[in-house]
Each structure stands twice: as structure tokens, then as C-alpha cells.
Amino acid sequence: MSSARTAPLALRVGALALLVATGSLVLLGSTVRVTESGMGCASWPLCNGQIGPISQFHPLLEQAHRYLAALVSIGVVALYLAARRSGPPALRRWAAVATGTIILQVPLGALTVFAHNAAPTVAAHLLGGFALLAATALCAAASFGLLGDQQGRIGRLEVAAITMTVLLLVSGTMVADGGAAGVCPSWPWCAAHAGAPWHLVTLQLVHRSMAGLTAVVLVVAVGARLRRPARPKFERQLCWALVTVLGAQIVAGALDTLARAPDALQDVHIGFGGALWCLVAILFVGRADALVSPHAPDAGESLRNGAFAASALEPGAR
């Protein structure tokens, strides 16, 4: 087993702090969305021409989101520059990805304001936030040496797990932004209330179907990973953490539905979704098992080599 290099302490602390800040940014963005505060600031980058504190709730919430986004952007660039000087290759790689995501995400946030929170731009902005969250999670994992210096090969089952999780996030975003969160006040079936628009009911059914399929694919993918022999302890812990968060996410979704989608439970639901996505990214995108060297001989080869060496030492061996 090869050993990935751990980043210096300052880089590890910085990568963890950036992950926490990015997670907080996604949650705050969710709060802005569910409280309908997105147009609290009708201009960009200033909030209705103001820089300082805002006295009203919706503008204050929206401007706080922008300020936190600015801090995260600075943190991503700072981490990238620091990783280039003293970080391991995996950290440099994912810090560059995070920087590229920020370059796309900032103008997308501005476009969302200019488009007056049009559903497509809001959905794209939220998905960009999840992409940034995954990149910062991979940076944190790489800083602690959990990812190999070389990017591991992603298998078909892992591609399926990544794809299904992304589709689940997309469908959840469409449900939240399309106003379909409360159309089915029952679980697990969808008994829509009288007069519910059919297209909102369809969105809810698609999201629930995606949730069930994603849960099956993730459990199968994690099971396949756990069955592999001689895996690092931290990898097995990440697998069980993923299963635990997946269960918590299902429970949060059920409670959110039964309580008719209050703002707080919607935030909890998206918070567990973000944690699940981070674990999927580390395990399946970053390949947390890439510490196993692709050039290391397997056990059978080692035994054969040992037998050949022993026979070469026998008397009369040519």
C-alpha cells in the first residue's frame, strides 16, 4: 500500500475550515431560497446600493449569503495558491477544480439576480454550489492524505452511484424551486391534496423515485466496496458514514413531507443531502481507496516470487 502525503498543518486546518464555510454557504443559500429572500437585493454586487448592514430581514439574509460567498471565494483561491507551494498532488488537483468552479459560480449568482430568480438560474446556481461543496470536501480529504497522488480509476458501479446522486440533487432542486415540496403531504406514497397541479405532483413523484433508486445504488456500491479485502480502516468508516447519512436523509425527507415542508425541515433535508454528496464525492469521485498502489504485486505474485527465490537458493539450482 502506497502512502499519500499529508499536507502541512496549516493547509489541513485551512481545507477543513473551507469545507465548513462552503457547507454553511449551501445551507444559507437554501434558507434564502425557502424564505423567498432571493430578491431581497434587487441589484448586484451591492444590495440595493448598500454595502453595510441591512435593516430588513430579506435583504439582510441575501446580503449575508453574498458576503459568505465572497469569503469562500477568497478561501478557495488562497487554498489553491498555498497548495501549489506545499500541498500534495491530490490537494493541488482538487483545489484547482474548486477554483474553476468558483470562476463559474460567481457570475452565475449574478445572473440569478439579473434574471429575477428564474427557476433555471436558481437551480443551476444551487447545483454549482453542490459542485463547489464536493470540490472542497475532496480538498479536505486530500489534505489529510486520504486520497492517492494519482487519480484512481472509477468503475461502472461507482459511475452509477455518482450519476444517481447528482440526479437526486437535480430532482430535489426542481421540487424546491418549482414549489412542489408540499403537494404530497403523505409518505412514502404521494396522496396529493385536492387541486394540486399535475406537473408539481409529477415532480414530487420523480424525486421520490430517484431517491429510492439512488438509495439502492448507493447501498450496492458501498457493499461492493466493503467486500473488498484489505481495505484501509478510514475507507470502511467512510462507507458506514455514507450509509448512516443516507438513512438520516430518508428520515428527514419523510418528516419534511409529513410536516408539509416547513422552512427549517427543508434546510435539514438539504443539509443531509450536502453531507451525503460530500461522502459520495470522497469515496467514488476522489477514489478514497487510491492509496493502494496500482504497481504493488498481489498476494499470489508475492508467493510465487518468494517460491522462485527459495528454489534459486537450493543446492544445484542453476
C-alpha positions in Angstrom: 0.0 0.0 0.0 1.4 3.3 -1.0 1.2 6.3 1.3 -0.3 9.6 0.2 1.5 12.6 1.6 -0.3 14.6 4.3 -0.4 18.4 3.9 1.2 20.7 6.4 -1.0 21.5 9.5 -1.9 25.0 8.2 -3.2 23.6 4.9 -5.2 20.9 6.7 -6.8 23.5 9.0 -7.5 25.7 6.1 -9.0 22.9 4.0 -11.3 21.9 6.8 -12.4 25.5 7.5 -13.1 26.0 3.8 -15.3 22.8 3.8 -17.3 24.1 6.8 -17.7 27.5 5.2 -18.8 26.0 1.9 -21.3 23.8 3.7 -22.6 26.8 5.6 -22.9 28.7 2.3 -25.0 26.0 0.7 -27.3 25.9 3.8 -27.6 29.7 3.9 -28.4 29.6 0.2 -31.1 27.1 0.9 -32.5 29.4 3.7 -32.5 32.3 1.2 -34.5 30.2 -1.2 -37.1 28.6 1.1 -37.8 32.0 2.8 -38.1 33.6 -0.6 -35.4 36.1 0.2 -33.6 35.8 -3.1 -34.8 39.1 -4.4 -34.3 40.9 -1.1 -31.4 42.5 -3.0 -32.6 43.6 -6.5 -29.1 44.6 -7.6 -25.6 43.0 -7.7 -23.0 43.1 -6.2 -24.3 45.8 -3.8 -27.6 45.2 -2.1 -30.0 47.9 -3.3 -27.0 50.2 -3.4 -25.8 49.5 0.2 -22.7 47.8 1.5 -23.2 47.8 5.2 -25.9 46.3 7.4 -29.4 46.0 6.1 -32.3 46.7 8.4 -34.9 44.4 6.8 -34.9 40.6 7.0 -34.9 39.5 3.4 -32.2 41.9 2.2 -30.1 41.1 5.3 -30.3 37.4 4.6 -29.5 37.7 0.9 -26.5 40.1 1.6 -25.2 37.7 4.3 -25.2 35.0 1.7 -23.2 37.2 -0.7 -20.7 38.1 1.9 -20.2 34.5 2.9 -19.8 33.6 -0.8 -17.1 36.3 -1.1 -15.2 34.8 1.9 -15.5 31.3 0.4 -14.2 32.6 -2.9 -11.2 34.2 -1.3 -10.6 31.0 0.7 -10.7 28.8 -2.4 -8.1 30.9 -4.2 -5.9 31.1 -1.1 -6.0 27.3 -0.6 -5.1 26.8 -4.3 -2.1 29.2 -4.1 -0.9 27.6 -0.8 -1.4 24.1 -2.2 0.7 24.9 -5.2 3.6 25.7 -2.9 3.5 22.9 -0.3 0.5 20.7 -0.9 0.4 17.0 -2.1 -0.6 16.4 -5.7 -4.2 15.4 -4.9 -4.8 18.6 -3.0 -3.3 20.7 -5.8 -5.6 18.9 -8.3 -8.9 19.4 -6.3 -8.0 23.0 -5.3 -7.7 23.8 -9.0 -11.1 22.2 -9.6 -12.6 24.3 -6.7 -11.1 27.5 -8.2 -12.5 26.7 -11.6 -15.9 26.1 -10.0 -15.8 29.5 -8.2 -14.9 31.2 -11.5 -18.2 29.8 -13.0 -20.3 30.1 -9.8 -19.8 33.9 -9.1 -21.2 35.1 -12.5 -24.0 32.5 -12.2 -25.0 34.1 -8.9 -25.1 37.5 -10.6 -27.2 36.1 -13.5 -29.7 34.7 -11.0 -30.3 38.2 -9.6 -30.5 39.8 -13.1 -33.0 37.0 -14.1 -35.1 37.8 -11.1 -34.6 34.3 -9.6 -35.8 32.5 -12.6 -36.1 28.8 -11.8 -33.5 27.5 -14.3 -30.8 30.0 -13.0 -31.7 29.3 -9.3 -31.4 25.5 -10.0 -28.1 25.9 -11.9 -26.7 28.1 -9.1 -27.6 25.6 -6.4 -26.0 22.7 -8.4 -22.9 24.9 -8.8 -22.9 25.2 -5.0 -23.0 21.4 -4.7 -20.2 21.1 -7.2 -18.1 23.5 -5.1 -19.0 21.6 -1.9 -17.8 18.4 -3.5 -14.5 20.0 -4.6 -13.9 21.4 -1.1 -14.7 18.0 0.5 -12.1 16.4 -1.8 -9.6 19.1 -0.9 -10.1 18.3 2.8 -9.8 14.6 2.3 -6.6 15.1 0.2 -5.0 17.4 2.8 -5.3 14.5 5.3 -3.7 12.0 2.9 -7.0 10.1 2.3 -6.6 10.3 -1.5 -3.8 8.9 -3.5 -1.4 11.1 -5.5 -2.8 9.5 -8.7 -6.5 9.7 -9.5 -7.9 6.1 -9.2 -10.0 4.6 -12.0 -13.7 5.0 -11.5 -15.6 1.8 -12.1 -19.1 1.4 -13.7 -20.8 0.9 -10.3 -19.2 4.0 -8.9 -20.2 6.0 -12.0 -23.8 4.8 -11.4 -23.6 5.9 -7.8 -22.3 9.4 -8.7 -24.8 9.8 -11.5 -27.8 8.8 -9.4 -26.7 11.1 -6.6 -26.4 14.0 -9.0 -29.8 13.3 -10.5 -31.3 13.1 -7.0 -29.9 16.5 -6.2 -31.2 17.9 -9.5 -34.7 16.5 -8.9 -34.7 17.8 -5.3 -33.7 21.2 -6.6 -36.6 21.1 -9.1 -39.0 20.2 -6.4 -37.9 23.0 -4.1 -37.7 25.7 -6.8 -40.8 24.6 -8.6 -43.0 24.8 -5.4 -43.7 21.1 -5.3 -42.4 20.5 -1.8 -45.8 20.4 -0.1 -48.1 18.9 -2.8 -47.9 15.4 -1.4 -48.5 15.5 2.4 -48.0 11.8 2.8 -45.1 9.3 2.7 -43.9 7.1 1.1 -46.9 7.3 -1.4 -47.9 10.5 -2.9 -51.5 11.3 -1.9 -51.7 14.8 -3.4 -54.1 17.3 -1.9 -57.2 18.3 -3.9 -56.5 20.7 -6.7 -52.7 20.1 -6.7 -51.3 20.9 -10.2 -50.4 17.7 -12.1 -46.9 18.9 -13.0 -46.0 19.5 -9.4 -47.2 16.1 -8.4 -45.1 14.7 -11.3 -42.0 16.5 -10.0 -42.6 15.1 -6.5 -43.1 11.5 -7.9 -39.9 11.8 -9.9 -37.9 13.0 -6.9 -39.2 10.2 -4.7 -38.5 7.6 -7.4 -35.0 9.0 -7.8 -34.5 8.8 -4.0 -35.4 5.1 -3.9 -33.2 4.2 -6.9 -30.3 6.2 -5.5 -30.6 4.6 -2.1 -30.4 1.1 -3.8 -27.5 2.0 -6.0 -25.5 3.6 -3.1 -26.1 0.6 -0.8 -24.9 -1.8 -3.6 -21.9 0.3 -4.3 -20.9 0.6 -0.6 -21.5 -3.1 -0.1 -19.1 -3.9 -3.0 -16.5 -1.6 -1.5 -16.8 -3.2 1.9 -16.4 -6.7 0.5 -13.0 -5.9 -1.0 -10.2 -7.4 1.1 -7.5 -5.4 2.9 -9.2 -2.0 2.7 -7.9 0.9 4.8 -9.8 1.4 8.0 -10.7 5.0 7.2 -12.4 3.8 3.9 -14.6 1.4 5.8 -15.5 4.2 8.2 -16.5 6.4 5.3 -18.6 3.7 3.8 -20.6 3.3 7.1 -20.8 7.0 7.5 -22.4 7.2 4.0 -25.0 4.5 4.9 -25.8 6.4 8.1 -26.2 9.8 6.4 -28.3 8.1 3.7 -30.7 6.8 6.3 -30.8 10.2 8.1 -31.6 11.8 4.7 -34.5 9.4 4.1 -35.9 10.1 7.6 -35.5 13.9 7.1 -37.3 13.7 3.7 -40.2 11.8 5.3 -40.5 14.3 8.1 -40.3 17.2 5.7 -43.2 15.7 3.7 -45.4 14.8 6.6 -44.9 18.3 8.2 -45.9 19.9 4.9 -42.3 21.2 4.1 -41.6 23.9 6.8 -38.6 26.0 6.1 -36.5 24.5 8.9 -37.0 20.9 7.8 -36.2 21.8 4.2 -32.9 23.2 5.4 -32.2 20.0 7.4 -33.1 17.9 4.3 -30.7 19.8 2.1 -28.1 19.7 4.8 -28.1 15.9 4.9 -28.1 15.9 1.1 -24.9 18.0 1.2 -23.3 15.6 3.6 -24.3 12.6 1.5 -22.9 14.3 -1.6 -19.6 15.0 0.2 -19.2 11.3 1.1 -20.1 10.2 -2.4 -17.5 12.6 -3.8 -14.7 11.4 -1.5 -15.5 7.7 -1.9 -16.4 7.5 -5.6 -15.1 10.6 -7.3 -11.8 11.1 -5.5 -11.4 7.3 -5.0 -10.6 7.2 -1.3 -9.1 3.7 -1.8 -6.4 5.0 -4.3 -3.8 4.6 -1.6 -3.4 1.0 -2.9 -0.6 1.3 -5.4 -1.5 0.0 -8.8 2.0 -1.3 -9.2 2.0 -3.3 -5.9 2.2 -7.1 -6.5 -0.8 -9.1 -5.3 -0.5 -11.8 -2.7 -0.3 -14.6 -5.3 2.5 -12.9 -7.1 4.4 -12.3 -3.9 4.1 -16.0 -3.0 5.3 -17.0 -6.5 8.3 -14.6 -6.3 9.1 -16.0 -2.8 9.0 -19.6 -4.1 11.2 -18.8 -7.0 13.7 -17.1 -4.8 13.8 -20.1 -2.4 14.3 -22.5 -5.3 17.1 -20.4 -6.6 19.0 -20.9 -3.3 18.7 -24.6 -3.3 21.9 -26.6 -3.9 22.3 -27.5 -7.5 20.0 -24.7 -8.7 21.2 -23.3 -12.0 
